Amino acid sequence: MSASTQGNMELWRQYGDYVLMAMPYADEVLVEGRGCRVKDADGRELLDLAAGMFCCVLGHNHPEFVERISAQARHLVHTGTQFLSPAVMRASYKLAQVTPGRLQKSIFLSTGTEANEFAFRLAKAYTGRTGIVGLSHGYYGTSLATKSCSGLSSRHRSDSLPTVAETARIPIAPQCMKCFTDPAQSPCALPCLESLESWLGDWDNVAGVIVEPFLSAGGMLLPPPGYLKRLAEIVREHGALLIVDEAQTGFGRTGTWFAIEHHGVEPDILSLSKSLGNGFPAAAVITTPAIADRVVREGLWNLSSHQSEPMAAAAVEAVIDIVSREGLLERARSNGEYFMEGLRLLSEKNSSVRKIRGQGLIIGFALAPKNPEKAPLFTTAFMQACRRRGVHLTFSYGNSTIRIIPPLVITREEIDLALEVMQKALQEAEAGNASADDALPANPYVRRVYRQHPMGRILKRWWRSSPEEWVEKGGSLLSRIGRS
């Protein structure tokens, strides 16, 4: 064992037998974070272009953020659902000052799944209906209800899995995909939406339609101009509510407080998580007084062990204050354009980089090797080559779209470093020397999982089947590795 890996591997040796392998975890065991960088148990730094799990808009361990969380912990950590705290009241007020339109009344929860579950409940209580509709490439959470209207679950798991009745997904047809991936595409007449009414059929029981204004997990898809505005009109014409999920796009990520502002649409319900707490588990749902007052008057209650937590509220308040005071909206706009321009220059040198798109500091691009026979491991080889050189990034589930979603405090020097590393990683991936075994982490616990899992059989088949089969059967493996 080399000295450079002793710290990580020693931790795996001591504790690996006690970890439930719910994910194909990376070799690196992280021990510290500062700004846009994290450090593993061997003292090696990684430039984190995923902001943790797309959460740390202020960067890892922002000093003021840490101090404010610590100060709240010294006063009050938990209240129970029967009580409020000053932190919750202040955070509710500050959230209402930055959310669009008439959104004013909020509830604080713990996760994005929990927030969307409550948003569904709110829409159902207000409308008296029970149906929920999502987008076919949307991702709304990990519970049965949120999975049922998330298109990703049906693509990567058996369609025989149970789903909640009266849920549906608005299709984004293959012929429409160019409008969502090519910013230079000419204006679209949105024929997909004009046929929506006949496609869905019975709108009478639809309580709400949930959308992401930038579909990250589904392929870094950016709805074309007018799409969400027209969809909102259709939803309201049929008496349903528009729910906007800004888990990844909220609090400055796209250069505005919320990505929906780019589309000129006011949500009926806004669900928030991830960036809301800068890595601390915090989520929220905010709606209008008209909706909130009516459902409360008609008897809606909500009881959750970690509802209205003072610590989560302190995190929310700190994020809003720091984003505002440090000018992170403008920083996301300017550095996002700087990053995308660097990627455009990179694509001119290497045709494997295609379809660069983004808003602020949420950026995606497609990878397609010049030689199609190198496609199976190309994205994984690129990501691993980046990580070896000290840059961590991830990609969308089931395809080769790279996701760049760094902390908003990233510097131009760090962007330049990332672009330089990507250039070298592309050259290495194009050389095509990666093997199936290279795709696996070195620690024996995760390698064992792969060998026992159907993905192990996929790896073996890669080397004796056609390129078309590689691409089709490699999607689930890529998505698993990308989340590690």
N, C-alpha and C positions, 0 to 999 in steps of 0.2 A: 504493500500500500504506500503510495507516494505521500510525502508530507503535505502536499497541497490538498489532499482529500481526506486527511485523517479526521478532522473535526466532524465533517458531515457523516462519513461512514461509521465513525465510532458511535454517534448518536443513533444511527440506524441499527447498528449491531446491538446496542443496549436496549432499545425500545421498540424496534420494528415489529416484534412478535405481538405487541399490544395495540397496534394500530389496525383498525378496521379499514381495509383498502377500498374505500368508497370512491376513490379517484386514483388514477395512475400518477402518484405524486412524483415530483422531480427529486433528483439527488440532493439538491441544495436545501439545507435546513436554515431558514432565515432567522437571524438573531437581532437585527437592528435595521432601522430605516431612517433616512434623513433626506428631505426634499424629494428629488426624483430618483434616489438611489437606495437600494437595499443591500445588506451585507449578509453573507452566509457564515456558517460555523467555521469555515476555513479562512475567514477574513477577506473573501473575494467579493468585490462590489459588482452589482448589476444595475445598469440604467433601466429603470422600470417604465416602459412605454405602455403599460396596462393599468397604471395607478392602482396596484393591488388587484382587486376584482372590479376595476373601473370605478372605484369609490373615492380615492384620495385626491380630490380636486385641489386641496391646499398643499399636497405633498405629504410624504410620510413624516409624522412626528413634528408638524409645524409647532414651533415653540409656544406661540400664544394659544394655539388650540389645545395643546397638552396642558398648559397652565390653567386654562379655563375649565377643562374637564376635571383636573385635579382639585381645583377650588370647589367645584360643585360636589365632588366626592367627599370633601372634608365637611360639608354641611349636611347633605342628604342624598342618599343613593337611590332609595326606593320608597314609594308611598303606598302602593296598593291603589286599586281603581276607584276607591271611594273618595280619594283626596286629590287635590291639585297642589302645585307648588308654584312659587314665583317664576321659576325657570320655564315651566310649561306656559304660563300666561304670557310672559315676554316673548317666547318663541312663536306663539300663535299670532301675536300682534306683528312681529317682524316679518313673518312669512306672508301675511296678508299685504304687507307694503311692497313686496317684490313680485307676487304672483299676478298674472294678467287679469284684466277685466274685473268682474264682480266677485271673484273668489275671495272669501273672507273667513269662513269658519272651518277649523281644522281639528283633526285628532291625530295624536302621535302614537305610532306603533313600532314594531321592531324590524320587519323585513319587507321586501318588495312584494313577496307572495301574500303576506298578511294584508298589506295595503291594498292590493288589487282585489283580494277577497272581500275586504270591507267596501271598496268602491262598487263591486258587483251588488253587494247587499244594499248599499245606499240607492243605487239605480233601481233595483227591484222594489224596494220599499216606496220610493217616490212615484214610480209609474204603475205599480200594481201588476207588473208583468214579470216573467221569469227567464226570458231568453237573453243570452249574451253572445255577441258576435265579435270576433277578432280578425286580424289579417293573416293570410296564409303563411307569411314568412315572419309573423310576430312571435315574440317570446314574452310571456307575462308571469311566469312563476313555476313553482314545482308542486303545487297542490293539485288535486284532481280537477277542481273547477278551472284553475288558471291554465293547466295543461290542455284541458278540453278545447279551449279556444286559441291555443298556441299551435301554429302550423308545424313547428319544428318537431314536436313530440311525435306527430304522425309520420314524419319522414324518416325518423331514426329508430322507431320502435314499431312493433306490430300494431296494425290497425285494429286488432282484436282487443287491445287494452280497453278497460272501461272508460267511458266518458260521461260527463254530466249531460243529461237530456236538455234539449232546446239550446244547444250551443252550435255555432257555425263559424266558418272562416271565409272571409272575402278573398277570392283568388287573385293572385298577381300572376297572370298567365305568362308563359315563356315569351310570347311576342311583346308583352308589356315591359319585360325586364330591362330593356335598353333605356327606357324612360327613367328607371330607378337607379341606373348605374352609370349613365353617361351625362355629365353636366352640360355637354355641348349639344345634346340632342335638341332638335327644333321643338317648339311648343307642341304639346299633345292636346288633342280634342277630348281626351279622357273617355273614349268609347267604353272602356271597362266599367266605369261608374254609371254611364247612361243605361247599361244593361243590368245594373245591379238589382233594380227593383224586381225585374222578372226572374233573375237568378235566385234571389232569396225567397221569392214567393210571398209567404205570409209574414208580414211585418207586425201583425197585430199583437204578438206576444214578445217582441224584442224590447227589452228594458234599456240596454245600453250597447254601444259599439266602442270597443277599446282599441286605441292605436298608439304606436310610437312615432314621434315625428322624425326619427332617424332610426331605422331598423338595424340595430347593430348585430345581434346574434344571428339574424336571418340573412346576412350577407352584406352588411353596411349599405343598405338601400336607402336612398334619399328620395322621398316622394316628389314627383315633378311639380312645378308651379301650378297652383290651382287644385291639385288633387285633394288635399285635406279640407280645403274650403268647400269644394263641391260635396265631398263626403259628409261634412258637417251639416250642410243644407239638407241632404237626403235624410240623414238621421233624424233631424228635427222635424222635417215634413211629416215623418211617420210617428212622431210623438215619443221617440226614444231620446236618451241622453248620450252625449259624447264624453267618453272617458279618455283622458290623455295620460299615458304612462311616460314619465320623464326620469326614470331610474338612473339612466346613464347620461342623459342630456341636460339635466337641470343644473342650476347654480353656476352658469357661466360657461359651460362646456362648449357651446356653439357660438360664443361671443355675445349672446344675450342671456338674460337670467334664465329663460326657458326657450327651448327650440321651437315650440309651437308659435312663438312670436314672429318667427320668420314667415309663417304661413297666414298671418292675419286672422287667426281663428281663436275664439275664446272658448275654452272647455267648460262643460257643466261640472265636471269632476276632474281633479288633477291628482294623480298618485305619484308619490315621491319616495325614493329610497337611495341606496348606494351613495351618490354624491351628497345627499342631504346630511349625512353624518360624518363625511370625510374618513370613512373606515370604521367609525363607531357604529354599532348596529342601531340604526334609526330609520324610521319610515314615517310617512304622513299621508293623509288624504285631506284635501281642502276642497270645499265646494261653496256654493252661493248661499246667502241667507235664506232665499226662497226655498231651496231644496232642504237645507239643514233644518230650518224651523218647522217645515211641514212634516218631515219624517219623525222628528222628535215629538211633535204634537200628537202624532198618530201612534206613538209608543215604541219607536226604535231605541233599543239599548244595545251597548256593546261591552262585553266583559272579556278582558284578556290579562293574563298575569303581568305583562310588561307594557301595558297601555299607560300613556301619560307619564312616562318615566322622567324624573328630573335630569338624569344623566344624558339621556337622548336629547331632551330639550336644550340642555346646555350646549351640546354638540351642534344642534341646528342653529342656535343663536350665534355661536362663534363662527360657523361657516358663513352665514349671511354678513356678519360684520367684517370679517377678514376679506372676503371676496370684494366687498364694496370698497373698503379702505385701501386695499392694495391694487386696485384697478385691474382685477383679473379678467373682467369682461373684455376690455380693450386688449389686454395681453393675449387672451385666447384668440381674438380676431387677428392681430398682427403676427403672432408667432405661428398660428395655424396657416396663414397664407405663406409665410416664410417656409414652413415645413413642406407644404404642397408644391411650392415652386421648386424646392430642392428635389422632390420626388419626380417632378416633370423633367428636370435636367437629368436625373438618374435614368428615367425611361428613354431619354434620347440616346443614352449610352448603352442601354440594355433593354432590348425589346421584350424581355420577359415581364417587365413591369407595365401594367396596362390599367386603364379605367380608373385613374386617380380621381377621387371625389371626397368631399368633406365639407364641414361647416365648423369654423373655429378649430379647436383641438380634438375633434373626432374625425378621423381620416381613414379611408379605406383605399386599397388598391388590389387588383387581381394579379396573380402570378401565373404565367403560362410559359413553360420552357420552350426554347426554339425547337428542340427535339421532343416530340410527343412521347417517345418511349421513356423519357426521364420523368414523366409526369407523376408516377405513383408516389415517389418519395421527395419530389422537388420541394414542396412547401415545407415539409418536416426538415429536410436537409438545410433549407435556408434558415429556418428558425433556430435550429441547433447551431449552425455556424455563427449566427448572430449572438446566441447565448455564450458560446465559447469565447467570443470577443467582448463580452461584457454588456450585451444589450438584450433585454427580455421583451418579447412582444407575443401576441397571440393572433388567432384568426377565427373567423366565423365558423359556426358549426356546419360540418358537412361540405364545405367547399374551400377553395384556396384563396379567399379574400382576407388579406392581412388587415388587422385592426391596429391603429395607432391611437391610443386614448390615454395620453400621459397626464400627470398632474399639471394644473394650469400654471404652476411656477417654473416649468421647464425653461431653461435659458437657451439662447441661440447657440452658445458653445456646445451645449448638450445635443441640440438638434443637429449641428454639424457633425458631431461624433457619431450620432445614430446613422446619418446618411453615409458617412465614410464606412462604417461597419457593414451597412446593408450592401454597399457596392462590392465589398470583398466577399460577403456571404453569397451574393448572387453568382460571382465568379466560381466560388467553390461548389455551389449547387449545380451550376451548369456543367462542371467537370464530370458530374455523375458518378462519383466514387462511393456514394453512400450505399450501405447494405441494409437489409431488413433488421439485422441485429443492431445497427447503429441507431435505429429509431427508439430503442429501449433505454430507459435509465440504467445506470450501472448497479444500483443497489439490488440485492437478490430478492427482496420482498416484492418489489414492483415487477421485476422480471418474471417471478413465479406467477403473478397474477396474469400477465400477458400470455404466458404459456398455457395456463388453464382456461383462459377466456377464448371465446370464438375469434377475437381479434388476432390471436396467435395463428390460427388457421389462415386468416386473411393474409398475414405477413408471408406465410409459406407459399400460398398460392400466387402472390405477386410475381414470383420469379419464374412461374411456368404457365402463365396465362396471358391473354391479350391485353394491350393497353386499355381497351375499352372496359374490360373487366376490372382492371386495376383502379381506374377512376371511380367506377360504380361502387366497388366493394371497399375502397379505401376511405370513403367519407366518414364512417363512424370512427375509424381509428384516428384520422386526422383531428376530428373534433375532440376526442378524448385527450390526445397529446396536447392539443392547443390549450386546453383548460388546465394543464399541469403547470 
